[in-house]
Amino acid sequence: MKKHKQDAPASALRSLRLTMAESAVTAGLLAMSVFTPFFNSIGLNNQQISEVQIYFTIVLILLNVPMGYIADRLSRKWANIIGDFAHAVILLAYSQVAGFAGAVICECICGVASALSDGVDQSLIKHFVGKISQSTGESETKLLKSKTAKLEIYKQICNLVLLTLGGPIGAISLRLAIALSAVNYFVGGVISIFIKDDSEKLRPEHKNPLKDIARVTKSTMRNKPLRLRIFTYAVGREMTHGIIWIATPIFLKAGVPMELVSFAWAFNALMCIVGAKLAAIYGKKLSDAQVMVVPVVLMSISMLVMGFNLNIFTVWLYSAMGITQGWTAATLTPMVQKQAKPAEQTSVLSITKTLAQLLYIPVVWIVGYVADIKLEYGLFVTVVIFLPLSLIIIKKLKQDV
């Protein structure tokens, strides 16, 4: 029995490292910086690109919670494995798309794979951190925040490498860049096979799984502290999401040469690392309300300045979006996880991401629509949407102490 206790932390530490490795290697997309030019090459404008993303998001919204329930109920590990390998196959198919309809089909199938694996790695990390903290006596909350921040750094390092490679490859062939984006998902699937998933499974209270899913959803949304932090996650994460599809046009209009656009994306990924690093140092010392203030300030200042005067000098402020992305990724998920039950981790994170995606749909459509009128309007509308929402949330977080 004593040997078992000694082996458990070692096994948990190994599985934690594997889970973080899988999460990091699948966090980036090699073709990300050239996806907008690819869409343009097959005849899509900014609004159509937004519509393609809306279809993807609708599938996620419909399947996120059911897939999260399946992962909690059956196996988080296998949900990750299937999701990763499915992504690899879909990206290979995506590289052969010739128009709007093909892009929609691929995005919808991508949505199924994403729904299956979204939230799984964070749930496993929370479980393994819990086992390690029980053995070492460390605070589980502090250890989870530390590991989440480190993971975000690792994710952005992988993303930086992929973006650096994606530009030159995309210059040779846009389709080749998309096809090669499948490689890291395949690697992630292989890594997941070696994870030992001994996390607590969700025990159903009803024979009908739909009733159980409804039960988990209702209990989650009735939990006031948890509900507030779910809204915090949604607003914090989506403030950098809606403008991603006009980032390349922003760089080009500011005067960045096309051959250097991928490096602009890579620099933004580097700023994500900076944001995650700052979160690792300072995030755990701040209250939840103070954590939220940081991205709000960065987003508002950078979007307004670039909106009023977009040029080769002010476009550097886009790096504030990278810092914001790194900061929010490292700080907001642990807020939610702290309030969720161990057996419902993936389900709660799926609900959290579903709410974020519900916010994303109108945001990405509005940004795409106004950007077709004038590119800078996409920056202004981001502030108009997210600044009031953020101020309300910060006020609520201050009251919820």
PyMOL commands that set and color helices and strands:
alter all, ss='L'
color gray80, all
select helices_A, chain A and resi 2-25+32-41+46-73+76-94+100-117+120-136+140-172+174-180+182-193+209-222+224-238+244-254+258-285+288-308+314-339+342-373+375-399
alter helices_A, ss='H'
color red, helices_A
deselect
rebuild
show_as cartoon
